[in-house]
Amino acid sequence: MKTGTLLKISFLLIFLLIGSIKIKQELFLTGVQTVPLLSEELTGSQTTLVIATGDMSGVYFPLGKAIADLNQKYNGKASGTQVTNASIQNTKLVSQKQTELGFSTVDVLALPEIKKSEILALTGLYSNFIHIVTTESDIHNLEDLRGKRVSIGTVGSGTKLMSERILKAANLASYEMDLSTLSFTQSADALRNGTIDVAFFSSGLPNPVIAELASEMELSLVPIPKQIAESLHEEFGFYTLDEISGQTYKGMESTPTLAVKNVLLTYPDLPKQEAYQIVKTLYDHLPELQNAHPEALEINLAETNLGVPIDFHPGAKQFFEEIIHLNTKSTN
């Protein structure tokens, strides 16, 4: 079970009251793909650091915005965010040097089309949890998805990757369901207006758009059985059985599901000092990141490199080695 749930919910209520979610959703639905969210206007002489995020109603987006703001505030580096389809697209954008940073789930990094020599990790982050959200009272398990209208996430997303693996492990063929590939925002709207029955979300806790939807209508989460979680862990190694607490969303019970770790990526040619400064700034000012979204409370410096299947950037290594050295000195 996740820790700090009550504190997360308090943060989320503040986040929702700001009213920014609906504005961001409207921007996303207009097809906006690049959103420079900067503290100050950029000048033509500056080189912008761009962070590939995801759907505006997910967790990657507010955390990416916060990291960009921190980098500009404390490092004087013009920084912005790019809205994407999330993990797979982000990894490719970084590997092609189209963005300097990007968020991804670690399972994506093992895909054959991902060239590990072209990406490096800056830091491990929090975990994503699979949410299988439904408005239908007759859907209680994965078997009940047969014959239903199901959104499995956008092409290029970690949500779609995990959804397809879960459905395959549950022996559910694609032709047995009416599948669509909607974004988080689009899935929430489709659940709201009844054009789909079920939507998969791979997200940190709590997901803002699910929380908003749960405040409007009755929702439930479809559990992932232990045997399917264990089967996927054995096959891929990245997934763990976890739980979405019943305190996370209004009206929902605690539900077993899959979790997968997130990582912040860059490319090998990013200057060592710049990579070092990005990571140092993130950890030096972690409370500001936590104000952007409560999932940042789960970022743990002691576990940053656990479960990350690629090498870390030399600048990141330098920062972590300094932390280890300081801790060693303080205990002697």
Buried (B, 14 or more C-beta within 10 A) or exposed (E): EBEBBEEBBEBBEEBBEEEEBEEBBEBBEEEEEEBBBBEEEBEEEEEBBBBBBBBBBBBBBBBBBBBBBBBBBBBEBBBBBBBBBBBBBBBBBBBEEEBBBBBBBBBBBEEEEBEEEBBBBBBBBBBBBBBBBBBBEEBEEBEBBEEBBBBBBBEBBBBBBBBBBBBBBBEBEEEBBEBBBBBBBBBBBBBBEEEBBBBBBBBBBBBBBBBBBBEEEEBBBBBBBEEBBBBBBEEBEBBBBBBBBBBBBBEBEBBBBBBBBBBBBBBBEBEEEBBBBBBBBBBEBBEBBBBBBBBBBBBEBEEBBEBBBBBBBBBBBBBBEEBEEEEEEEEE
